[in-house]
Amino acid sequence: MNFSTAVQEFRQALPGTDAFKRVRVQCEQIIRNVPEQAAMCFVIGEFCRAYVLFYEDQEVSPEFAHQVKSQLLGYMDSLEVALGSADERTLSAALNQVVVAYAGKRGLV
């Protein structure tokens, strides 16, 4: 399992909680097998965990589900591009941008 595979599988999945659960499992596998990507996968995995925790037993509109899927894909895409650069500073900057954007959407910053 690698991050690019997780991104592509999520892109093809339906926007329900099962897709978010799958990404979290994939991120946990990557953390165990590719520890240099642990911080990135932890952030993405926690996004997924929070989504499932909040919405698994609730009905959400298709528009909302697509919006959240698009939000996560945006984060994953930016991290995937940074990962492809093989530059730690680029990846760190991308990860910081994801965290700030996510925290901002949650009203934390």
C-alpha positions as CSV (number, residue, x, y, z in Angstrom):
1,M,0.0,0.0,0.0
2,N,1.2,3.5,-0.9
3,F,-0.3,6.9,-0.6
4,S,-0.9,7.3,-4.3
5,T,-2.9,4.1,-4.4
6,A,-5.0,5.3,-1.4
7,V,-5.7,8.6,-3.2
8,Q,-6.7,6.9,-6.4
9,E,-9.0,4.4,-4.6
10,F,-10.6,7.1,-2.7
11,R,-11.1,9.2,-5.9
12,Q,-13.0,6.2,-7.4
13,A,-15.1,5.4,-4.3
14,L,-18.6,6.5,-3.5
15,P,-18.6,9.4,-1.0
16,G,-19.9,7.5,2.0
17,T,-18.4,6.7,5.4
18,D,-17.1,3.3,4.1
19,A,-14.7,5.2,1.8
20,F,-13.4,7.2,4.7
21,K,-13.0,4.1,6.8
22,R,-11.0,2.5,4.0
23,V,-8.7,5.5,3.7
24,R,-8.1,5.4,7.4
25,V,-7.1,1.8,7.3
26,Q,-4.8,2.4,4.4
27,C,-3.2,5.4,6.2
28,E,-2.6,3.2,9.3
29,Q,-0.9,0.6,7.0
30,I,1.3,3.3,5.5
31,I,2.2,4.6,9.0
32,R,3.4,1.1,9.9
33,N,5.2,0.4,6.7
34,V,6.5,3.8,5.6
35,P,7.2,5.7,8.8
36,E,8.6,8.7,7.0
37,Q,5.1,9.4,5.8
38,A,3.5,8.9,9.3
39,A,2.6,12.6,10.0
40,M,1.0,13.0,6.6
41,C,-1.0,9.8,6.9
42,F,-1.9,10.5,10.5
43,V,-3.5,13.8,9.5
44,I,-5.5,12.3,6.7
45,G,-6.5,9.3,8.8
46,E,-7.7,11.6,11.6
47,F,-9.8,13.6,9.1
48,C,-11.4,10.3,8.1
49,R,-11.9,9.2,11.7
50,A,-13.6,12.4,12.6
51,Y,-15.9,12.3,9.5
52,V,-17.0,8.7,10.4
53,L,-17.4,9.6,14.0
54,F,-19.6,12.5,13.3
55,Y,-21.6,11.2,10.3
56,E,-21.7,7.4,10.3
57,D,-25.1,7.1,12.0
58,Q,-26.6,10.2,10.4
59,E,-28.2,10.8,7.0
60,V,-26.2,13.4,5.1
61,S,-27.1,15.0,1.8
62,P,-25.4,13.8,-1.3
63,E,-24.1,17.4,-1.8
64,F,-22.5,17.5,1.7
65,A,-20.9,14.0,1.2
66,H,-19.4,15.1,-2.2
67,Q,-18.2,18.4,-0.6
68,V,-16.4,16.6,2.2
69,K,-15.0,14.0,-0.2
70,S,-13.7,16.9,-2.4
71,Q,-12.2,18.6,0.6
72,L,-10.3,15.5,1.6
73,L,-9.3,14.8,-2.0
74,G,-7.9,18.3,-2.2
75,Y,-5.8,17.7,0.8
76,M,-4.7,14.3,-0.4
77,D,-3.8,15.6,-3.9
78,S,-1.7,18.4,-2.5
79,L,0.2,15.9,-0.3
80,E,0.6,13.5,-3.2
81,V,2.2,16.2,-5.4
82,A,4.5,17.2,-2.5
83,L,5.4,13.6,-1.9
84,G,6.3,13.2,-5.6
85,S,8.8,16.1,-5.3
86,A,10.9,13.9,-2.9
87,D,11.8,17.2,-1.0
88,E,11.1,17.1,2.7
89,R,10.6,20.9,2.9
90,T,8.0,20.8,0.2
91,L,6.2,17.9,1.9
92,S,6.4,19.7,5.3
93,A,5.0,22.9,3.8
94,A,2.2,21.0,2.1
95,L,1.3,19.2,5.3
96,N,1.3,22.5,7.2
97,Q,-1.0,24.0,4.6
98,V,-3.4,21.0,4.9
99,V,-3.4,21.4,8.7
100,V,-4.1,25.1,8.6
101,A,-6.8,24.7,6.0
102,Y,-8.5,21.9,8.0
103,A,-8.2,23.7,11.3
104,G,-9.6,26.8,9.6
105,K,-12.6,24.9,8.3
106,R,-13.3,23.7,11.8
107,G,-13.0,27.2,13.3
108,L,-9.8,26.4,15.2
109,V,-7.7,29.2,13.6
